Amino acid sequence: MPYALFANATKVSKAFASKSDVWRHAEESGLVTEVGLGEEDPPRRILDMDYAIRECAPDPSEKKSEHGMSEHDIAQIIAACRVNPPSATAAS
């Protein structure tokens, strides 16, 4: 089941395959705060007020291709290739 970011019960993000993907999106959007509960406890990540991660229906535009990948999956692979281009020695 996909997950999305909600604000006051309104879906405000696209559907993601996992909760961790939504957390990453929320963090990149500046909606995550780390709160320390004590010196011995590690900090905890929390969403800004009125935001929540909930299950949702898949986005209609996120249909899987014949290879089982959505357009979003393919875009992530392309972005990763741009961030980590092969080195010149690996290409030869």
C-alpha atoms as an extended CHARMM CRD file, in Angstrom:
* protein
*
        92  EXT
         1         1  MET       CA              0.0000000000        0.0000000000        0.0000000000  PROA      1               0.0000000000
         2         2  PRO       CA              1.4310000000        3.4120000000       -0.9010000000  PROA      2               0.0000000000
         3         3  TYR       CA              1.9310000000        6.2300000000        1.6000000000  PROA      3               0.0000000000
         4         4  ALA       CA              1.7330000000       10.0080000000        1.2920000000  PROA      4               0.0000000000
         5         5  LEU       CA              2.2120000000       13.1460000000        3.3490000000  PROA      5               0.0000000000
         6         6  PHE       CA             -0.9730000000       14.7380000000        4.6640000000  PROA      6               0.0000000000
         7         7  ALA       CA             -1.6180000000       18.1620000000        6.2060000000  PROA      7               0.0000000000
         8         8  ASN       CA             -4.8580000000       18.4810000000        8.1530000000  PROA      8               0.0000000000
         9         9  ALA       CA             -6.2770000000       15.3560000000        6.4320000000  PROA      9               0.0000000000
        10        10  THR       CA             -5.4690000000       16.7190000000        2.9460000000  PROA      10              0.0000000000
        11        11  LYS       CA             -2.9860000000       14.8010000000        0.7990000000  PROA      11              0.0000000000
        12        12  VAL       CA             -0.1040000000       17.1650000000       -0.0050000000  PROA      12              0.0000000000
        13        13  SER       CA              2.3900000000       14.8540000000       -1.7110000000  PROA      13              0.0000000000
        14        14  LYS       CA              2.4430000000       12.1900000000       -4.3450000000  PROA      14              0.0000000000
        15        15  ALA       CA              2.0480000000        8.5830000000       -3.2800000000  PROA      15              0.0000000000
        16        16  PHE       CA              5.3150000000        6.8590000000       -2.3320000000  PROA      16              0.0000000000
        17        17  ALA       CA              6.0320000000        3.1410000000       -2.1630000000  PROA      17              0.0000000000
        18        18  SER       CA              7.1370000000        3.2030000000        1.4860000000  PROA      18              0.0000000000
        19        19  LYS       CA              6.9630000000        5.2810000000        4.6450000000  PROA      19              0.0000000000
        20        20  SER       CA             10.7200000000        5.8240000000        4.5170000000  PROA      20              0.0000000000
        21        21  ASP       CA             10.3400000000        7.4330000000        1.0710000000  PROA      21              0.0000000000
        22        22  VAL       CA              7.7310000000        9.8250000000        2.5180000000  PROA      22              0.0000000000
        23        23  TRP       CA             10.0290000000       10.6290000000        5.4740000000  PROA      23              0.0000000000
        24        24  ARG       CA             12.8340000000       11.4180000000        3.0010000000  PROA      24              0.0000000000
        25        25  HSD       CA             10.5000000000       13.6780000000        0.9920000000  PROA      25              0.0000000000
        26        26  ALA       CA              9.3110000000       15.4430000000        4.1680000000  PROA      26              0.0000000000
        27        27  GLU       CA             12.9020000000       15.9470000000        5.3200000000  PROA      27              0.0000000000
        28        28  GLU       CA             13.9390000000       17.3650000000        1.9320000000  PROA      28              0.0000000000
        29        29  SER       CA             10.9330000000       19.7130000000        2.1690000000  PROA      29              0.0000000000
        30        30  GLY       CA             12.0190000000       20.9960000000        5.5980000000  PROA      30              0.0000000000
        31        31  LEU       CA              9.1000000000       19.4200000000        7.4750000000  PROA      31              0.0000000000
        32        32  VAL       CA             11.1110000000       17.1970000000        9.8510000000  PROA      32              0.0000000000
        33        33  THR       CA             12.5640000000       18.2290000000       13.2040000000  PROA      33              0.0000000000
        34        34  GLU       CA             14.8730000000       16.2000000000       15.4280000000  PROA      34              0.0000000000
        35        35  VAL       CA             13.9330000000       16.3210000000       19.0950000000  PROA      35              0.0000000000
        36        36  GLY       CA             16.2390000000       15.0900000000       21.8560000000  PROA      36              0.0000000000
        37        37  LEU       CA             14.4430000000       13.4990000000       24.7860000000  PROA      37              0.0000000000
        38        38  GLY       CA             17.4540000000       13.2640000000       27.0270000000  PROA      38              0.0000000000
        39        39  GLU       CA             21.2030000000       12.9620000000       27.0770000000  PROA      39              0.0000000000
        40        40  GLU       CA             21.1670000000        9.1790000000       26.7950000000  PROA      40              0.0000000000
        41        41  ASP       CA             18.3850000000        8.8540000000       24.2230000000  PROA      41              0.0000000000
        42        42  PRO       CA             19.0790000000        9.4490000000       20.5370000000  PROA      42              0.0000000000
        43        43  PRO       CA             17.1540000000       12.3110000000       18.9120000000  PROA      43              0.0000000000
        44        44  ARG       CA             13.7600000000       11.4370000000       17.4710000000  PROA      44              0.0000000000
        45        45  ARG       CA             12.4780000000       12.6810000000       14.1130000000  PROA      45              0.0000000000
        46        46  ILE       CA              9.0400000000       14.2660000000       14.1590000000  PROA      46              0.0000000000
        47        47  LEU       CA              6.9320000000       15.9150000000       11.4840000000  PROA      47              0.0000000000
        48        48  ASP       CA              5.9290000000       19.5440000000       11.8110000000  PROA      48              0.0000000000
        49        49  MET       CA              2.5370000000       20.1690000000       13.4180000000  PROA      49              0.0000000000
        50        50  ASP       CA             -0.5250000000       19.1350000000       11.4380000000  PROA      50              0.0000000000
        51        51  TYR       CA              1.4980000000       16.8360000000        9.1350000000  PROA      51              0.0000000000
        52        52  ALA       CA              1.1490000000       13.0670000000        9.1020000000  PROA      52              0.0000000000
        53        53  ILE       CA              2.1590000000       10.0760000000        6.9830000000  PROA      53              0.0000000000
        54        54  ARG       CA             -0.7990000000        7.8930000000        6.0510000000  PROA      54              0.0000000000
        55        55  GLU       CA             -1.6930000000        5.0890000000        3.6980000000  PROA      55              0.0000000000
        56        56  CYS       CA             -3.3200000000        6.2660000000        0.4860000000  PROA      56              0.0000000000
        57        57  ALA       CA             -4.4990000000        5.0680000000       -2.8860000000  PROA      57              0.0000000000
        58        58  PRO       CA             -1.8730000000        4.9030000000       -5.6220000000  PROA      58              0.0000000000
        59        59  ASP       CA             -1.6330000000        7.9730000000       -7.8070000000  PROA      59              0.0000000000
        60        60  PRO       CA             -3.3070000000        7.3720000000      -11.1770000000  PROA      60              0.0000000000
        61        61  SER       CA             -0.1980000000        8.6210000000      -13.0060000000  PROA      61              0.0000000000
        62        62  GLU       CA              1.9940000000        6.0650000000      -11.2320000000  PROA      62              0.0000000000
        63        63  LYS       CA              1.0640000000        3.1030000000      -13.4190000000  PROA      63              0.0000000000
        64        64  LYS       CA              3.7210000000        0.4580000000      -13.7400000000  PROA      64              0.0000000000
        65        65  SER       CA              5.3830000000       -0.1810000000      -17.0720000000  PROA      65              0.0000000000
        66        66  GLU       CA              5.8750000000       -3.6060000000      -18.5860000000  PROA      66              0.0000000000
        67        67  HSD       CA              9.0590000000       -3.8540000000      -16.4910000000  PROA      67              0.0000000000
        68        68  GLY       CA              7.1780000000       -3.2040000000      -13.2330000000  PROA      68              0.0000000000
        69        69  MET       CA              8.5940000000        0.2920000000      -12.7680000000  PROA      69              0.0000000000
        70        70  SER       CA              6.6670000000        3.5470000000      -12.4530000000  PROA      70              0.0000000000
        71        71  GLU       CA              7.7190000000        6.8160000000      -14.0550000000  PROA      71              0.0000000000
        72        72  HSD       CA              8.8600000000        7.9290000000      -10.5890000000  PROA      72              0.0000000000
        73        73  ASP       CA             11.0800000000        4.8250000000      -10.2300000000  PROA      73              0.0000000000
        74        74  ILE       CA             12.6600000000        5.4980000000      -13.6120000000  PROA      74              0.0000000000
        75        75  ALA       CA             13.1800000000        9.1930000000      -12.7620000000  PROA      75              0.0000000000
        76        76  GLN       CA             14.9510000000        8.2150000000       -9.5190000000  PROA      76              0.0000000000
        77        77  ILE       CA             17.3120000000        5.8980000000      -11.4030000000  PROA      77              0.0000000000
        78        78  ILE       CA             18.1140000000        8.6330000000      -13.9310000000  PROA      78              0.0000000000
        79        79  ALA       CA             18.7110000000       11.1570000000      -11.1320000000  PROA      79              0.0000000000
        80        80  ALA       CA             21.0320000000        8.7160000000       -9.3530000000  PROA      80              0.0000000000
        81        81  CYS       CA             23.0330000000        8.2780000000      -12.5480000000  PROA      81              0.0000000000
        82        82  ARG       CA             23.4290000000       12.0430000000      -12.8590000000  PROA      82              0.0000000000
        83        83  VAL       CA             24.5950000000       12.3460000000       -9.2510000000  PROA      83              0.0000000000
        84        84  ASN       CA             27.0110000000        9.4030000000       -9.5340000000  PROA      84              0.0000000000
        85        85  PRO       CA             28.2770000000        9.4250000000      -13.1320000000  PROA      85              0.0000000000
        86        86  PRO       CA             30.6510000000        6.6230000000      -14.0680000000  PROA      86              0.0000000000
        87        87  SER       CA             34.3000000000        7.5570000000      -13.8830000000  PROA      87              0.0000000000
        88        88  ALA       CA             36.4040000000        7.8700000000      -17.0220000000  PROA      88              0.0000000000
        89        89  THR       CA             38.4320000000        4.7980000000      -16.0210000000  PROA      89              0.0000000000
        90        90  ALA       CA             35.2860000000        2.7050000000      -15.5940000000  PROA      90              0.0000000000
        91        91  ALA       CA             34.0330000000        3.7180000000      -19.0370000000  PROA      91              0.0000000000
        92        92  SER       CA             37.1810000000        2.5480000000      -20.8110000000  PROA      92              0.0000000000
